[in-house]
Amino acid sequence: MSISYDNIVQETTNTTGSGAAISLGGAAGPRSRTFSSRFATGATVGYTVYDGDGVHWITVSGTYSAGTLSRTGPGDVIIDGSSGPGVDIALSGSTPHTVFCDLPAQYAPAMVLLAEWIVSTPANGFTFNNLPQNFRHLQLIQDARITDSGSRQDIAARLNGDAGNNYDRVWGAATAATTSTANVSGGATITTSAFPYAWTAAASAAAGESTVSELWVYNYSGTTFTKKMRSITVNNTTTTPADNMIQMFDGHWRSTAAVTALSVFDTTGGNIVAGSVFSLYGIR
């Protein structure tokens, strides 16, 4: 079920008792917006009511219609409240109560942009610090190019700033041999100081070419298991067949610590060029 949400939507209500739809009484303050200004009639809206008694509350997925929000009608869900999930409350006579647009946790997007590094000045790397711990996995999407000599060089990841020999990598690749055939190769690097995850377009790659990669860090906030990583990297070019390739890298960080920082950097000492983009997402 889809649910509508918007920011700073907050009104008052004088509705009392249980079961009845919430009659909206207008914006709660000068910086608040009304439900009617943000939602069409028939929209499914997440909202919470704070009882004026200062004790009771309820969170509902209900339907907006002509200045009201349903709470026990067909399709409505009482998600949570001071009496527990699924249990309606009797709103007291301590009016006005406050009703505001809310996004219940179970309806939150599964994939949330946490941070983004859009390179404006060439730099060797960047660190995403203070990572929130309320997601299950991390995904870093890269579209980048580097300044090193040659057609390709590595971009690597480190977790929590650990530069010790605590990483392992296994990889496989399919590289175009001709316009219609491919060569398959692979290898391993055990006990290394980072996880090279993207064989990235460098100085002699065709003009305008870049490397797209998706790096996953699994169960990053857990503390039971050592950390596993995987990336898929794609290089395409119209000039040299052998520069068209797809690669998979599996990585391992030998630590059970929760990941609070993720660093990316050019392993050969060059810079990541301006216009490169690194987008970090939290996955529920």
C-alpha positions as CSV (number, residue, x, y, z in Angstrom):
1,M,0.0,0.0,0.0
2,S,1.3,3.5,-0.9
3,I,1.1,6.2,1.7
4,S,1.3,10.0,1.2
5,Y,3.5,12.2,3.2
6,D,4.6,15.8,3.3
7,N,6.6,18.1,5.6
8,I,5.4,20.6,8.2
9,V,1.7,19.5,7.9
10,Q,0.2,20.1,11.3
11,E,-3.3,21.1,12.4
12,T,-5.5,21.1,15.6
13,T,-8.5,19.1,16.2
14,N,-11.3,19.2,18.8
15,T,-12.5,15.6,18.0
16,T,-13.1,13.5,21.1
17,G,-13.9,9.9,21.8
18,S,-13.0,6.9,19.7
19,G,-13.8,5.6,16.2
20,A,-14.9,8.9,14.7
21,A,-13.0,10.6,11.9
22,I,-10.6,13.3,13.0
23,S,-12.1,16.7,12.1
24,L,-9.3,19.1,11.2
25,G,-9.4,22.6,12.8
26,G,-6.8,24.5,10.8
27,A,-3.1,25.0,10.9
28,A,-1.5,24.6,14.3
29,G,0.8,27.6,13.9
30,P,2.2,30.2,11.4
31,R,4.7,27.8,10.0
32,S,2.4,24.8,9.7
33,R,0.6,23.7,6.6
34,T,-2.9,22.2,6.3
35,F,-3.7,18.8,5.1
36,S,-6.0,20.3,2.4
37,S,-3.1,22.3,1.0
38,R,-1.0,19.2,0.5
39,F,-3.3,16.2,-0.2
40,A,-6.2,15.5,-2.6
41,T,-9.4,13.9,-1.4
42,G,-9.1,10.2,-1.2
43,A,-5.3,10.2,-0.5
44,T,-4.1,7.6,2.0
45,V,-2.2,9.7,4.6
46,G,0.0,8.7,7.6
47,Y,-0.8,10.9,10.6
48,T,-0.4,11.0,14.4
49,V,-2.7,12.6,16.9
50,Y,-1.3,13.9,20.2
51,D,-4.0,14.1,22.8
52,G,-4.1,17.4,24.7
53,D,-3.9,15.4,27.9
54,G,-0.2,15.0,27.3
55,V,-0.4,11.3,27.7
56,H,-2.2,9.5,24.9
57,W,-1.5,9.3,21.2
58,I,-2.3,7.3,18.1
59,T,-0.6,6.8,14.7
60,V,-2.9,5.9,11.8
61,S,-2.9,5.2,8.0
62,G,-6.2,6.8,7.1
63,T,-8.0,8.6,4.2
64,Y,-8.1,12.4,3.8
65,S,-11.5,13.8,2.7
66,A,-12.9,17.3,3.0
67,G,-11.3,18.4,6.2
68,T,-11.3,15.0,7.9
69,L,-9.0,12.1,8.4
70,S,-10.5,8.6,8.8
71,R,-9.1,6.3,11.5
72,T,-11.3,3.2,11.7
73,G,-12.9,3.1,8.2
74,P,-12.4,0.5,5.5
75,G,-8.7,0.1,4.7
76,D,-7.6,2.2,7.7
77,V,-4.8,0.9,9.9
78,I,-4.1,1.9,13.5
79,I,-0.4,1.4,13.3
80,D,0.6,2.3,16.9
81,G,-0.4,4.3,19.9
82,S,-0.3,4.7,23.6
83,S,-2.6,1.7,23.9
84,G,-0.5,-0.4,21.5
85,P,-0.6,-1.3,17.8
86,G,-4.1,-1.9,16.4
87,V,-5.9,-0.3,19.4
88,D,-7.9,2.9,19.0
89,I,-7.9,5.5,21.8
90,A,-10.6,7.7,23.2
91,L,-9.5,11.2,22.7
92,S,-10.0,13.2,25.8
93,G,-11.8,16.5,26.4
94,S,-8.5,18.3,26.8
95,T,-8.7,20.0,23.5
96,P,-7.3,21.1,21.2
97,H,-5.3,18.0,20.2
98,T,-2.5,18.2,17.7
99,V,-2.6,16.2,14.5
100,F,0.3,16.0,12.1
101,C,1.4,14.2,9.0
102,D,3.6,11.3,9.9
103,L,5.5,8.6,8.0
104,P,5.2,5.3,9.9
105,A,8.5,3.4,9.9
106,Q,7.1,0.4,8.0
107,Y,6.1,2.7,5.1
108,A,9.5,4.4,5.0
109,P,11.4,4.0,1.7
110,A,13.5,0.9,1.6
111,M,16.4,2.8,0.0
112,V,17.4,6.2,1.4
113,L,20.1,8.5,0.2
114,L,22.4,9.1,3.2
115,A,25.1,11.3,1.6
116,E,26.7,12.2,-1.8
117,W,30.1,13.2,-2.9
118,I,29.9,15.1,-6.2
119,V,33.5,15.9,-7.1
120,S,34.0,19.6,-7.9
121,T,37.7,19.7,-7.3
122,P,39.9,16.6,-8.2
123,A,40.8,14.8,-5.0
124,N,42.4,11.4,-4.1
125,G,39.4,10.3,-2.0
126,F,36.6,11.1,0.4
127,T,35.2,9.7,3.7
128,F,31.6,9.3,4.5
129,N,31.6,9.7,8.3
130,N,29.1,9.3,11.1
131,L,27.0,6.7,9.3
132,P,23.6,6.1,10.8
133,Q,23.1,2.7,12.4
134,N,19.4,2.2,11.6
135,F,19.8,0.5,8.3
136,R,20.7,-3.1,7.4
137,H,23.0,-2.6,4.4
138,L,24.9,0.1,2.6
139,Q,25.1,0.6,-1.2
140,L,27.5,3.0,-2.8
141,I,26.8,3.9,-6.5
142,Q,29.8,5.4,-8.4
143,D,30.2,7.0,-11.7
144,A,33.8,8.1,-11.9
145,R,37.1,8.6,-13.7
146,I,40.6,9.0,-12.3
147,T,43.8,10.8,-13.5
148,D,46.3,7.9,-13.3
149,S,48.2,6.8,-16.4
150,G,46.8,3.8,-18.3
151,S,43.3,3.0,-19.3
152,R,42.2,1.6,-15.9
153,Q,43.3,1.7,-12.2
154,D,41.7,0.8,-8.9
155,I,39.4,2.8,-6.6
156,A,39.4,1.1,-3.2
157,A,37.3,1.2,0.0
158,R,38.3,1.2,3.6
159,L,35.9,0.8,6.6
160,N,36.3,2.8,9.8
161,G,39.6,4.1,8.6
162,D,41.3,0.7,9.0
163,A,44.5,0.8,6.9
164,G,45.9,-2.5,8.3
165,N,46.2,-5.7,6.3
166,N,42.7,-6.8,7.3
167,Y,41.0,-7.1,3.9
168,D,40.7,-9.9,1.3
169,R,39.4,-9.8,-2.3
170,V,38.4,-12.3,-4.9
171,W,37.3,-11.2,-8.4
172,G,36.1,-12.3,-11.8
173,A,35.8,-10.5,-15.1
174,A,34.5,-10.9,-18.6
175,T,36.4,-8.7,-21.0
176,A,35.5,-8.2,-24.7
177,A,38.1,-9.9,-26.9
178,T,36.5,-8.9,-30.2
179,T,33.2,-7.3,-31.1
180,S,31.4,-10.7,-30.5
181,T,33.5,-12.7,-28.0
182,A,34.8,-12.3,-24.5
183,N,37.7,-13.6,-22.3
184,V,37.0,-14.6,-18.7
185,S,39.6,-14.1,-16.0
186,G,39.8,-13.9,-12.2
187,G,42.1,-13.7,-9.2
188,A,42.5,-13.1,-5.5
189,T,44.3,-10.7,-3.2
190,I,44.4,-12.0,0.4
191,T,45.6,-9.9,3.3
192,T,45.7,-6.4,1.9
193,S,45.2,-2.9,3.4
194,A,42.0,-2.0,1.5
195,F,39.3,-3.5,-0.8
196,P,39.9,-2.4,-4.4
197,Y,36.3,-2.6,-5.7
198,A,36.3,-0.6,-9.0
199,W,38.7,-1.0,-11.9
200,T,38.1,2.6,-13.0
201,A,38.6,4.6,-16.3
202,A,41.9,6.5,-16.2
203,A,43.8,9.0,-18.3
204,S,44.2,7.0,-21.5
205,A,40.6,5.8,-21.6
206,A,38.5,7.4,-24.3
207,A,37.4,10.9,-23.7
208,G,34.1,11.1,-21.9
209,E,34.4,7.5,-20.6
210,S,33.8,6.7,-16.9
211,T,33.3,3.6,-14.8
212,V,30.0,2.7,-13.1
213,S,30.1,0.6,-10.0
214,E,27.7,-0.6,-7.2
215,L,29.4,-1.5,-3.9
216,W,27.4,-3.2,-1.2
217,V,28.5,-3.5,2.5
218,Y,26.2,-6.1,4.0
219,N,24.8,-6.0,7.5
220,Y,27.1,-3.0,8.2
221,S,25.6,-2.1,11.6
222,G,25.8,-5.6,13.0
223,T,28.5,-6.7,15.4
224,T,28.2,-10.5,15.2
225,F,30.0,-11.3,11.9
226,T,33.0,-10.0,10.0
227,K,32.0,-7.7,7.2
228,K,31.3,-8.9,3.6
229,M,31.3,-6.6,0.6
230,R,30.5,-7.1,-3.1
231,S,30.8,-4.8,-6.1
232,I,29.8,-5.0,-9.8
233,T,31.7,-2.7,-12.1
234,V,30.9,-1.9,-15.7
235,N,33.3,-0.3,-18.3
236,N,32.1,0.5,-21.8
237,T,33.8,2.2,-24.7
238,T,33.3,2.5,-28.4
239,T,37.0,2.6,-29.2
240,T,38.9,-0.5,-27.9
241,P,37.0,-3.9,-27.5
242,A,39.2,-4.9,-24.5
243,D,38.1,-1.9,-22.6
244,N,34.5,-3.2,-22.5
245,M,34.2,-5.3,-19.4
246,I,32.1,-6.3,-16.5
247,Q,33.7,-7.3,-13.2
248,M,32.5,-8.7,-9.8
249,F,34.6,-8.2,-6.7
250,D,33.9,-9.9,-3.4
251,G,35.5,-8.3,-0.3
252,H,36.0,-9.2,3.3
253,W,36.9,-6.9,6.3
254,R,38.2,-9.0,9.2
255,S,36.3,-7.1,11.8
256,T,32.9,-7.5,13.5
257,A,32.7,-3.8,14.4
258,A,29.7,-1.8,13.2
259,V,30.7,0.3,10.2
260,T,30.6,4.0,11.1
261,A,32.8,5.4,8.2
262,L,33.3,4.4,4.6
263,S,36.3,5.8,2.7
264,V,37.0,5.6,-1.1
265,F,40.3,6.5,-2.7
266,D,42.5,6.1,-5.8
267,T,45.0,3.4,-4.9
268,T,47.7,4.6,-7.3
269,G,47.9,8.1,-5.9
270,G,46.1,10.0,-8.6
271,N,42.9,12.0,-8.2
272,I,39.2,11.3,-8.9
273,V,38.2,13.8,-11.5
274,A,35.7,16.6,-11.3
275,G,32.2,15.5,-12.3
276,S,32.5,12.1,-10.7
277,V,29.6,11.1,-8.4
278,F,29.5,8.8,-5.4
279,S,26.0,8.3,-3.9
280,L,25.7,6.4,-0.6
281,Y,22.4,4.8,0.3
282,G,21.1,3.0,3.4
283,I,19.0,-0.1,2.7
284,R,16.4,-1.3,5.2
